[in-house]
Amino acid sequence: MSTSIRAHKGIRPTLGDRVYVDPQSAVIGDVQMGDDCSVWPFAVIRGDMHRIRIGSRVSIQDNSTLHITHAGPFQPDGWPLTIGSDVTIGHNVCLHGCSIGNEVLIGIGSTVLDGAVVEDQVVIGAGTLVPPGKVLESGYMYMGAPAKQIRPLKEKEKNFFKYTAGNYVKLKDEYIANSDYSS
Ligand SMILES: CC(C)(COP(=O)(O)OP(=O)(O)OC[C@H]1O[C@@H](n2cnc3c(N)ncnc32)[C@H](O)[C@@H]1OP(=O)(O)O)[C@@H](O)C(=O)NCCC(=O)NCCS
């Protein structure tokens, strides 16, 4: 078992089938992940003060940080982090206490803050900042800091979500087959 996957206060991450967790990543505490997910080098998923729930076929790419906000005097319920299925999280993304739907592409270097809701089938362009509490509507592309709705997605772009998620499933299967570590 990899030291990348660690308990916090007795709660250990639970992973679905065929999940790849790179030995240089960290998955800590109250984290649940579905089948066929992948966690790439230097990604951090830190469920130490609230829960993190991730669906199936989600890739969390290099250097991305997934965290939550704890429940306390300034935020009574805190903000958990929830991610659906077939979500591609590019390199250097920060997802913090937000809710991400199914079939979402989060472009390289983007940040999504507490209470933001990204509905199903959304493209977030590279380098986007999604402010606290903002709702990104299903079927649209967003870009910019702060994020602005750019245009409706084309059919081809809607088909891309499952393609790119599946591509990362294949890639992590290669890593599992060719390395001496898998979860
Ligand atoms: C948003 C994106 C999908 C392109 O959408 P598009 O509609 O094809 O956009 P275009 O390339 O035609 O560019 C349209 C305009 O948006 C600008 N633009 C493109 N991407 C942008 C971005 N991420 N942020 C801000 N502006 C952007 C272009 O410069 C162009 O501006 P102009 O009209 O003034 O010249 C793409 O640029 C992007 O950011 N993809 C994410 C890639 C990624 O991170 N993948 C994860 C890899 S694992």
Ligand as a Chemical Component Dictionary entry (heavy atoms), coordinates in Angstrom:
data_LIG
# 
_chem_comp.id                   LIG 
_chem_comp.type                 NON-POLYMER 
_chem_comp.pdbx_formal_charge   0 
_chem_comp.three_letter_code    LIG 
# 
loop_
_chem_comp_atom.comp_id 
_chem_comp_atom.atom_id 
_chem_comp_atom.alt_atom_id 
_chem_comp_atom.type_symbol 
_chem_comp_atom.charge 
_chem_comp_atom.model_Cartn_x 
_chem_comp_atom.model_Cartn_y 
_chem_comp_atom.model_Cartn_z 
_chem_comp_atom.pdbx_ordinal 
LIG C1  C1  C 0 -11.170 27.623 -24.024 1  
LIG C2  C2  C 0 -10.578 26.704 -25.080 2  
LIG C3  C3  C 0 -11.298 25.366 -25.010 3  
LIG C4  C4  C 0 -10.629 27.263 -26.479 4  
LIG O1  O1  O 0 -11.914 27.599 -26.879 5  
LIG P1  P1  P 0 -12.181 28.108 -28.359 6  
LIG O2  O2  O 0 -13.596 28.542 -28.419 7  
LIG O3  O3  O 0 -11.724 27.090 -29.341 8  
LIG O4  O4  O 0 -11.264 29.384 -28.377 9  
LIG P2  P2  P 0 -10.310 29.942 -29.517 10 
LIG O5  O5  O 0 -9.004  29.206 -29.459 11 
LIG O6  O6  O 0 -11.072 29.988 -30.809 12 
LIG O7  O7  O 0 -10.080 31.408 -28.977 13 
LIG C5  C5  C 0 -11.145 32.356 -28.935 14 
LIG C6  C6  C 0 -10.658 33.568 -28.149 15 
LIG O8  O8  O 0 -10.540 33.212 -26.780 16 
LIG C7  C7  C 0 -9.191  33.420 -26.330 17 
LIG N1  N1  N 0 -8.893  32.309 -25.405 18 
LIG C8  C8  C 0 -8.698  31.016 -25.704 19 
LIG N2  N2  N 0 -8.522  30.306 -24.588 20 
LIG C9  C9  C 0 -8.582  31.196 -23.562 21 
LIG C10 C10 C 0 -8.473  31.072 -22.172 22 
LIG N3  N3  N 0 -8.263  29.870 -21.605 23 
LIG N4  N4  N 0 -8.613  32.166 -21.408 24 
LIG C11 C11 C 0 -8.838  33.378 -21.967 25 
LIG N5  N5  N 0 -8.972  33.569 -23.294 26 
LIG C12 C12 C 0 -8.831  32.481 -24.073 27 
LIG C13 C13 C 0 -8.343  33.410 -27.585 28 
LIG O9  O9  O 0 -7.157  34.148 -27.399 29 
LIG C14 C14 C 0 -9.288  34.049 -28.570 30 
LIG O10 O10 O 0 -9.286  35.444 -28.350 31 
LIG P3  P3  P 0 -9.439  36.477 -29.586 32 
LIG O11 O11 O 0 -10.791 36.162 -30.183 33 
LIG O12 O12 O 0 -9.370  37.808 -28.941 34 
LIG O13 O13 O 0 -8.301  36.168 -30.491 35 
LIG C15 C15 C 0 -9.075  26.536 -24.862 36 
LIG O14 O14 O 0 -8.345  27.699 -25.189 37 
LIG C16 C16 C 0 -8.717  26.134 -23.454 38 
LIG O15 O15 O 0 -8.450  26.936 -22.564 39 
LIG N6  N6  N 0 -8.733  24.796 -23.282 40 
LIG C17 C17 C 0 -8.376  24.168 -22.072 41 
LIG C18 C18 C 0 -7.218  23.212 -22.345 42 
LIG C19 C19 C 0 -6.861  22.483 -21.105 43 
LIG O16 O16 O 0 -6.452  23.082 -20.117 44 
LIG N7  N7  N 0 -7.023  21.149 -21.143 45 
LIG C20 C20 C 0 -6.707  20.292 -20.062 46 
LIG C21 C21 C 0 -5.533  19.473 -20.503 47 
LIG S1  S1  S 0 -5.324  18.089 -19.571 48 
# 
loop_
_chem_comp_bond.comp_id 
_chem_comp_bond.atom_id_1 
_chem_comp_bond.atom_id_2 
_chem_comp_bond.value_order 
_chem_comp_bond.pdbx_ordinal 
LIG C1  C2  SING 1  
LIG C2  C3  SING 2  
LIG C2  C4  SING 3  
LIG C2  C15 SING 4  
LIG C4  O1  SING 5  
LIG O1  P1  SING 6  
LIG P1  O2  DOUB 7  
LIG P1  O3  SING 8  
LIG P1  O4  SING 9  
LIG O4  P2  SING 10 
LIG P2  O5  DOUB 11 
LIG P2  O6  SING 12 
LIG P2  O7  SING 13 
LIG O7  C5  SING 14 
LIG C5  C6  SING 15 
LIG C6  O8  SING 16 
LIG C6  C14 SING 17 
LIG O8  C7  SING 18 
LIG C7  N1  SING 19 
LIG C7  C13 SING 20 
LIG N1  C8  SING 21 
LIG N1  C12 SING 22 
LIG C8  N2  DOUB 23 
LIG N2  C9  SING 24 
LIG C9  C10 SING 25 
LIG C9  C12 DOUB 26 
LIG C10 N3  SING 27 
LIG C10 N4  DOUB 28 
LIG N4  C11 SING 29 
LIG C11 N5  DOUB 30 
LIG N5  C12 SING 31 
LIG C13 O9  SING 32 
LIG C13 C14 SING 33 
LIG C14 O10 SING 34 
LIG O10 P3  SING 35 
LIG P3  O11 DOUB 36 
LIG P3  O12 SING 37 
LIG P3  O13 SING 38 
LIG C15 O14 SING 39 
LIG C15 C16 SING 40 
LIG C16 O15 DOUB 41 
LIG C16 N6  SING 42 
LIG N6  C17 SING 43 
LIG C17 C18 SING 44 
LIG C18 C19 SING 45 
LIG C19 O16 DOUB 46 
LIG C19 N7  SING 47 
LIG N7  C20 SING 48 
LIG C20 C21 SING 49 
LIG C21 S1  SING 50 
# 
